């Protein structure tokens, strides 16, 4: 079992790794060509601004929740977005 001190150190190490991975992703995106995306993906991608939830994106696009989830999954698979939890709410960010 971990002590509180060990847990804090472990958490700090994981945060450092996450920060470094984020930097690597940004650097990789600068040299890699953008994958092709369709019209619907473009609409959803514009809403990936750290402010929109799935519900917001559904309302903005007029698409079903399932279609939005599939589109977000496709964009994530292409390395164009990531999900973030801010104040307990999941939002999306273009990378």
Chimera marker file (.cmm) of the C-alpha trace (Angstrom):
<marker_set name="trace">
<marker id="1" x="0.000" y="0.000" z="0.000" r="1" g="1" b="0" radius="0.5"/>
<marker id="2" x="1.246" y="3.470" z="-0.896" r="1" g="1" b="0" radius="0.5"/>
<marker id="3" x="1.792" y="6.180" z="1.640" r="1" g="1" b="0" radius="0.5"/>
<marker id="4" x="0.365" y="9.629" z="1.005" r="1" g="1" b="0" radius="0.5"/>
<marker id="5" x="3.833" y="10.900" z="0.136" r="1" g="1" b="0" radius="0.5"/>
<marker id="6" x="4.403" y="8.079" z="-2.370" r="1" g="1" b="0" radius="0.5"/>
<marker id="7" x="0.992" y="8.700" z="-3.917" r="1" g="1" b="0" radius="0.5"/>
<marker id="8" x="1.737" y="12.418" z="-4.346" r="1" g="1" b="0" radius="0.5"/>
<marker id="9" x="5.089" y="11.633" z="-5.965" r="1" g="1" b="0" radius="0.5"/>
<marker id="10" x="3.486" y="9.051" z="-8.255" r="1" g="1" b="0" radius="0.5"/>
<marker id="11" x="0.761" y="11.535" z="-9.260" r="1" g="1" b="0" radius="0.5"/>
<marker id="12" x="3.384" y="14.194" z="-10.004" r="1" g="1" b="0" radius="0.5"/>
<marker id="13" x="5.330" y="11.735" z="-12.157" r="1" g="1" b="0" radius="0.5"/>
<marker id="14" x="2.208" y="10.838" z="-14.153" r="1" g="1" b="0" radius="0.5"/>
<marker id="15" x="1.413" y="14.535" z="-14.666" r="1" g="1" b="0" radius="0.5"/>
<marker id="16" x="4.975" y="15.143" z="-15.914" r="1" g="1" b="0" radius="0.5"/>
<marker id="17" x="4.639" y="12.246" z="-18.367" r="1" g="1" b="0" radius="0.5"/>
<marker id="18" x="1.297" y="13.603" z="-19.598" r="1" g="1" b="0" radius="0.5"/>
<marker id="19" x="2.816" y="17.054" z="-20.144" r="1" g="1" b="0" radius="0.5"/>
<marker id="20" x="5.717" y="15.609" z="-22.120" r="1" g="1" b="0" radius="0.5"/>
<marker id="21" x="3.403" y="13.463" z="-24.240" r="1" g="1" b="0" radius="0.5"/>
<marker id="22" x="1.310" y="16.530" z="-25.038" r="1" g="1" b="0" radius="0.5"/>
<marker id="23" x="4.429" y="18.331" z="-26.249" r="1" g="1" b="0" radius="0.5"/>
<marker id="24" x="5.418" y="15.334" z="-28.392" r="1" g="1" b="0" radius="0.5"/>
<marker id="25" x="1.951" y="15.227" z="-29.956" r="1" g="1" b="0" radius="0.5"/>
<marker id="26" x="2.130" y="18.916" z="-30.826" r="1" g="1" b="0" radius="0.5"/>
<marker id="27" x="5.591" y="18.534" z="-32.352" r="1" g="1" b="0" radius="0.5"/>
<marker id="28" x="4.510" y="15.478" z="-34.341" r="1" g="1" b="0" radius="0.5"/>
<marker id="29" x="1.493" y="17.369" z="-35.697" r="1" g="1" b="0" radius="0.5"/>
<marker id="30" x="3.760" y="20.140" z="-36.977" r="1" g="1" b="0" radius="0.5"/>
<marker id="31" x="5.659" y="17.757" z="-39.236" r="1" g="1" b="0" radius="0.5"/>
<marker id="32" x="2.895" y="15.318" z="-40.197" r="1" g="1" b="0" radius="0.5"/>
<marker id="33" x="0.410" y="16.207" z="-42.928" r="1" g="1" b="0" radius="0.5"/>
<marker id="34" x="-3.176" y="16.613" z="-41.751" r="1" g="1" b="0" radius="0.5"/>
<marker id="35" x="-5.326" y="13.599" z="-42.571" r="1" g="1" b="0" radius="0.5"/>
<marker id="36" x="-8.232" y="14.244" z="-44.909" r="1" g="1" b="0" radius="0.5"/>
<marker id="37" x="-11.541" y="14.940" z="-43.189" r="1" g="1" b="0" radius="0.5"/>
<marker id="38" x="-15.083" y="15.196" z="-44.476" r="1" g="1" b="0" radius="0.5"/>
<marker id="39" x="-17.621" y="17.998" z="-44.237" r="1" g="1" b="0" radius="0.5"/>
<marker id="40" x="-19.310" y="16.615" z="-41.118" r="1" g="1" b="0" radius="0.5"/>
<marker id="41" x="-15.961" y="16.037" z="-39.409" r="1" g="1" b="0" radius="0.5"/>
<marker id="42" x="-14.978" y="19.625" z="-40.216" r="1" g="1" b="0" radius="0.5"/>
<marker id="43" x="-18.158" y="20.959" z="-38.571" r="1" g="1" b="0" radius="0.5"/>
<marker id="44" x="-17.513" y="18.957" z="-35.412" r="1" g="1" b="0" radius="0.5"/>
<marker id="45" x="-13.797" y="19.779" z="-35.387" r="1" g="1" b="0" radius="0.5"/>
<marker id="46" x="-14.594" y="23.514" z="-35.305" r="1" g="1" b="0" radius="0.5"/>
<marker id="47" x="-16.532" y="22.906" z="-32.091" r="1" g="1" b="0" radius="0.5"/>
<marker id="48" x="-13.609" y="21.179" z="-30.373" r="1" g="1" b="0" radius="0.5"/>
<marker id="49" x="-12.526" y="24.299" z="-28.516" r="1" g="1" b="0" radius="0.5"/>
<marker id="50" x="-12.497" y="23.136" z="-24.878" r="1" g="1" b="0" radius="0.5"/>
<marker id="51" x="-15.982" y="24.608" z="-24.431" r="1" g="1" b="0" radius="0.5"/>
<marker id="52" x="-18.328" y="22.139" z="-26.132" r="1" g="1" b="0" radius="0.5"/>
<marker id="53" x="-19.663" y="18.900" z="-24.667" r="1" g="1" b="0" radius="0.5"/>
<marker id="54" x="-21.280" y="16.147" z="-26.716" r="1" g="1" b="0" radius="0.5"/>
<marker id="55" x="-24.687" y="17.670" z="-25.947" r="1" g="1" b="0" radius="0.5"/>
<marker id="56" x="-23.525" y="21.090" z="-27.192" r="1" g="1" b="0" radius="0.5"/>
<marker id="57" x="-22.125" y="19.571" z="-30.383" r="1" g="1" b="0" radius="0.5"/>
<marker id="58" x="-25.386" y="17.669" z="-30.987" r="1" g="1" b="0" radius="0.5"/>
<marker id="59" x="-27.368" y="20.919" z="-30.654" r="1" g="1" b="0" radius="0.5"/>
<marker id="60" x="-24.974" y="22.921" z="-32.848" r="1" g="1" b="0" radius="0.5"/>
<marker id="61" x="-24.786" y="20.359" z="-35.653" r="1" g="1" b="0" radius="0.5"/>
<marker id="62" x="-28.319" y="18.965" z="-35.536" r="1" g="1" b="0" radius="0.5"/>
<marker id="63" x="-26.881" y="15.436" z="-35.701" r="1" g="1" b="0" radius="0.5"/>
<marker id="64" x="-27.840" y="12.574" z="-33.415" r="1" g="1" b="0" radius="0.5"/>
<marker id="65" x="-25.745" y="11.891" z="-30.337" r="1" g="1" b="0" radius="0.5"/>
<marker id="66" x="-24.620" y="8.590" z="-31.848" r="1" g="1" b="0" radius="0.5"/>
<marker id="67" x="-23.450" y="10.299" z="-35.064" r="1" g="1" b="0" radius="0.5"/>
<marker id="68" x="-21.548" y="12.901" z="-33.048" r="1" g="1" b="0" radius="0.5"/>
<marker id="69" x="-19.894" y="10.197" z="-30.946" r="1" g="1" b="0" radius="0.5"/>
<marker id="70" x="-18.818" y="8.330" z="-34.099" r="1" g="1" b="0" radius="0.5"/>
<marker id="71" x="-17.455" y="11.538" z="-35.631" r="1" g="1" b="0" radius="0.5"/>
<marker id="72" x="-15.541" y="12.388" z="-32.441" r="1" g="1" b="0" radius="0.5"/>
<marker id="73" x="-14.141" y="8.864" z="-32.405" r="1" g="1" b="0" radius="0.5"/>
<marker id="74" x="-13.006" y="9.229" z="-36.030" r="1" g="1" b="0" radius="0.5"/>
<marker id="75" x="-11.356" y="12.580" z="-35.277" r="1" g="1" b="0" radius="0.5"/>
<marker id="76" x="-9.645" y="11.100" z="-32.209" r="1" g="1" b="0" radius="0.5"/>
<marker id="77" x="-8.440" y="8.159" z="-34.303" r="1" g="1" b="0" radius="0.5"/>
<marker id="78" x="-6.935" y="10.585" z="-36.804" r="1" g="1" b="0" radius="0.5"/>
<marker id="79" x="-5.099" y="12.307" z="-33.963" r="1" g="1" b="0" radius="0.5"/>
<marker id="80" x="-6.967" y="15.591" z="-34.394" r="1" g="1" b="0" radius="0.5"/>
<marker id="81" x="-8.733" y="15.892" z="-31.031" r="1" g="1" b="0" radius="0.5"/>
<marker id="82" x="-8.589" y="14.766" z="-27.455" r="1" g="1" b="0" radius="0.5"/>
<marker id="83" x="-11.118" y="14.822" z="-24.657" r="1" g="1" b="0" radius="0.5"/>
<marker id="84" x="-10.513" y="16.737" z="-21.455" r="1" g="1" b="0" radius="0.5"/>
<marker id="85" x="-12.343" y="16.809" z="-18.162" r="1" g="1" b="0" radius="0.5"/>
<marker id="86" x="-12.730" y="20.361" z="-16.878" r="1" g="1" b="0" radius="0.5"/>
<marker id="87" x="-14.597" y="20.839" z="-13.606" r="1" g="1" b="0" radius="0.5"/>
<marker id="88" x="-16.115" y="17.376" z="-13.995" r="1" g="1" b="0" radius="0.5"/>
<marker id="89" x="-17.392" y="18.050" z="-17.531" r="1" g="1" b="0" radius="0.5"/>
<marker id="90" x="-15.951" y="16.293" z="-20.599" r="1" g="1" b="0" radius="0.5"/>
<marker id="91" x="-15.109" y="18.706" z="-23.427" r="1" g="1" b="0" radius="0.5"/>
<marker id="92" x="-13.087" y="18.330" z="-26.598" r="1" g="1" b="0" radius="0.5"/>
<marker id="93" x="-9.945" y="20.054" z="-27.800" r="1" g="1" b="0" radius="0.5"/>
<marker id="94" x="-8.397" y="20.216" z="-31.238" r="1" g="1" b="0" radius="0.5"/>
<marker id="95" x="-4.774" y="19.154" z="-31.009" r="1" g="1" b="0" radius="0.5"/>
<link id1="1" id2="2" r="1" g="1" b="0" radius="0.2"/>
<link id1="2" id2="3" r="1" g="1" b="0" radius="0.2"/>
<link id1="3" id2="4" r="1" g="1" b="0" radius="0.2"/>
<link id1="4" id2="5" r="1" g="1" b="0" radius="0.2"/>
<link id1="5" id2="6" r="1" g="1" b="0" radius="0.2"/>
<link id1="6" id2="7" r="1" g="1" b="0" radius="0.2"/>
<link id1="7" id2="8" r="1" g="1" b="0" radius="0.2"/>
<link id1="8" id2="9" r="1" g="1" b="0" radius="0.2"/>
<link id1="9" id2="10" r="1" g="1" b="0" radius="0.2"/>
<link id1="10" id2="11" r="1" g="1" b="0" radius="0.2"/>
<link id1="11" id2="12" r="1" g="1" b="0" radius="0.2"/>
<link id1="12" id2="13" r="1" g="1" b="0" radius="0.2"/>
<link id1="13" id2="14" r="1" g="1" b="0" radius="0.2"/>
<link id1="14" id2="15" r="1" g="1" b="0" radius="0.2"/>
<link id1="15" id2="16" r="1" g="1" b="0" radius="0.2"/>
<link id1="16" id2="17" r="1" g="1" b="0" radius="0.2"/>
<link id1="17" id2="18" r="1" g="1" b="0" radius="0.2"/>
<link id1="18" id2="19" r="1" g="1" b="0" radius="0.2"/>
<link id1="19" id2="20" r="1" g="1" b="0" radius="0.2"/>
<link id1="20" id2="21" r="1" g="1" b="0" radius="0.2"/>
<link id1="21" id2="22" r="1" g="1" b="0" radius="0.2"/>
<link id1="22" id2="23" r="1" g="1" b="0" radius="0.2"/>
<link id1="23" id2="24" r="1" g="1" b="0" radius="0.2"/>
<link id1="24" id2="25" r="1" g="1" b="0" radius="0.2"/>
<link id1="25" id2="26" r="1" g="1" b="0" radius="0.2"/>
<link id1="26" id2="27" r="1" g="1" b="0" radius="0.2"/>
<link id1="27" id2="28" r="1" g="1" b="0" radius="0.2"/>
<link id1="28" id2="29" r="1" g="1" b="0" radius="0.2"/>
<link id1="29" id2="30" r="1" g="1" b="0" radius="0.2"/>
<link id1="30" id2="31" r="1" g="1" b="0" radius="0.2"/>
<link id1="31" id2="32" r="1" g="1" b="0" radius="0.2"/>
<link id1="32" id2="33" r="1" g="1" b="0" radius="0.2"/>
<link id1="33" id2="34" r="1" g="1" b="0" radius="0.2"/>
<link id1="34" id2="35" r="1" g="1" b="0" radius="0.2"/>
<link id1="35" id2="36" r="1" g="1" b="0" radius="0.2"/>
<link id1="36" id2="37" r="1" g="1" b="0" radius="0.2"/>
<link id1="37" id2="38" r="1" g="1" b="0" radius="0.2"/>
<link id1="38" id2="39" r="1" g="1" b="0" radius="0.2"/>
<link id1="39" id2="40" r="1" g="1" b="0" radius="0.2"/>
<link id1="40" id2="41" r="1" g="1" b="0" radius="0.2"/>
<link id1="41" id2="42" r="1" g="1" b="0" radius="0.2"/>
<link id1="42" id2="43" r="1" g="1" b="0" radius="0.2"/>
<link id1="43" id2="44" r="1" g="1" b="0" radius="0.2"/>
<link id1="44" id2="45" r="1" g="1" b="0" radius="0.2"/>
<link id1="45" id2="46" r="1" g="1" b="0" radius="0.2"/>
<link id1="46" id2="47" r="1" g="1" b="0" radius="0.2"/>
<link id1="47" id2="48" r="1" g="1" b="0" radius="0.2"/>
<link id1="48" id2="49" r="1" g="1" b="0" radius="0.2"/>
<link id1="49" id2="50" r="1" g="1" b="0" radius="0.2"/>
<link id1="50" id2="51" r="1" g="1" b="0" radius="0.2"/>
<link id1="51" id2="52" r="1" g="1" b="0" radius="0.2"/>
<link id1="52" id2="53" r="1" g="1" b="0" radius="0.2"/>
<link id1="53" id2="54" r="1" g="1" b="0" radius="0.2"/>
<link id1="54" id2="55" r="1" g="1" b="0" radius="0.2"/>
<link id1="55" id2="56" r="1" g="1" b="0" radius="0.2"/>
<link id1="56" id2="57" r="1" g="1" b="0" radius="0.2"/>
<link id1="57" id2="58" r="1" g="1" b="0" radius="0.2"/>
<link id1="58" id2="59" r="1" g="1" b="0" radius="0.2"/>
<link id1="59" id2="60" r="1" g="1" b="0" radius="0.2"/>
<link id1="60" id2="61" r="1" g="1" b="0" radius="0.2"/>
<link id1="61" id2="62" r="1" g="1" b="0" radius="0.2"/>
<link id1="62" id2="63" r="1" g="1" b="0" radius="0.2"/>
<link id1="63" id2="64" r="1" g="1" b="0" radius="0.2"/>
<link id1="64" id2="65" r="1" g="1" b="0" radius="0.2"/>
<link id1="65" id2="66" r="1" g="1" b="0" radius="0.2"/>
<link id1="66" id2="67" r="1" g="1" b="0" radius="0.2"/>
<link id1="67" id2="68" r="1" g="1" b="0" radius="0.2"/>
<link id1="68" id2="69" r="1" g="1" b="0" radius="0.2"/>
<link id1="69" id2="70" r="1" g="1" b="0" radius="0.2"/>
<link id1="70" id2="71" r="1" g="1" b="0" radius="0.2"/>
<link id1="71" id2="72" r="1" g="1" b="0" radius="0.2"/>
<link id1="72" id2="73" r="1" g="1" b="0" radius="0.2"/>
<link id1="73" id2="74" r="1" g="1" b="0" radius="0.2"/>
<link id1="74" id2="75" r="1" g="1" b="0" radius="0.2"/>
<link id1="75" id2="76" r="1" g="1" b="0" radius="0.2"/>
<link id1="76" id2="77" r="1" g="1" b="0" radius="0.2"/>
<link id1="77" id2="78" r="1" g="1" b="0" radius="0.2"/>
<link id1="78" id2="79" r="1" g="1" b="0" radius="0.2"/>
<link id1="79" id2="80" r="1" g="1" b="0" radius="0.2"/>
<link id1="80" id2="81" r="1" g="1" b="0" radius="0.2"/>
<link id1="81" id2="82" r="1" g="1" b="0" radius="0.2"/>
<link id1="82" id2="83" r="1" g="1" b="0" radius="0.2"/>
<link id1="83" id2="84" r="1" g="1" b="0" radius="0.2"/>
<link id1="84" id2="85" r="1" g="1" b="0" radius="0.2"/>
<link id1="85" id2="86" r="1" g="1" b="0" radius="0.2"/>
<link id1="86" id2="87" r="1" g="1" b="0" radius="0.2"/>
<link id1="87" id2="88" r="1" g="1" b="0" radius="0.2"/>
<link id1="88" id2="89" r="1" g="1" b="0" radius="0.2"/>
<link id1="89" id2="90" r="1" g="1" b="0" radius="0.2"/>
<link id1="90" id2="91" r="1" g="1" b="0" radius="0.2"/>
<link id1="91" id2="92" r="1" g="1" b="0" radius="0.2"/>
<link id1="92" id2="93" r="1" g="1" b="0" radius="0.2"/>
<link id1="93" id2="94" r="1" g="1" b="0" radius="0.2"/>
<link id1="94" id2="95" r="1" g="1" b="0" radius="0.2"/>
</marker_set>
